[in-house]
Amino acid sequence: DQQVKQNSPSLSVQEGRISILNCDYTNSMFDYFLWYKKYPAEGPTFLISISSIKDKNEDGRFTVFLNKSAKHLSLHIVPSQPGDSAVYFCAALRSGAQKLVFGQGTRLTINP
Amino acid sequence: KAGVTQTPRYLIKTRGQQVTLSCSPISGHRSVSWYQQTPGQGLQFLFEYFSETQRNKGNFPGRFSGRQFSNSRSEMNVSTLELGDSALYLCASSYDKLAGGKDTQYFGPGTRLTVL
């Protein structure tokens, strides 16, 4: 039972344009969501997060949007840069459960 | 501040053997979690240790076990290895509970286990 889903295994975007990565979840008990970025041969690196009481959180070029009614979140990167090429994982957390539930990841490629 | 370290980085074993992986958390972090990453399943939670006690457990068979020492270092053991255990095993540390953004997990580079 995949509680967190990233339906796009890969995404290719031109440098300077907006990258939009999507994530859906099924468990309404999740109350915190995170995005991680992973380069090959490295562990995931925390990028940005959002609490379920908010619908938007912004940090520089990165913005996460949460639509609770649709159980959907998205990560916007603008403008996209070549260094953004990596695998992006969304993760969900239920307070008290102390474990992150990850999606399968989306490989983002930024083309020059 | 040094990050999370994992040893060894790469490991090759044969079916039926057992393996022990090691994780040293960030200094001061008391929670250590283990995840398995495979191409088809993404990152899946194995277990979490806090103050030498297993606090949370994922849905993995009993062949997967772990422990935590008084200095917060953690080991993960897999017995009777199967081909399907080939994966990247990631360790993550945090100070305490993941309390809605007040703390987050910091990941190590992982141990790539190949079972032949």
Interface residues (C-beta under 8 A of the other chain):
Chain A: Q6 D31 Y32 L34 Y36 A41 E42 G43 P44 T45 F46 S49 S51 F89 A91 L93 S95 G96 A97 Q98 K99 L100 V101 F102 G103 Q104 G105
Chain B: V4 S31 S33 Y35 G40 Q41 G42 L43 Q44 F45 E48 R55 N56 G58 L90 C91 A92 K97 L98 A99 G100 G101 T104 Q105 Y106 F107 G108 P109 G110
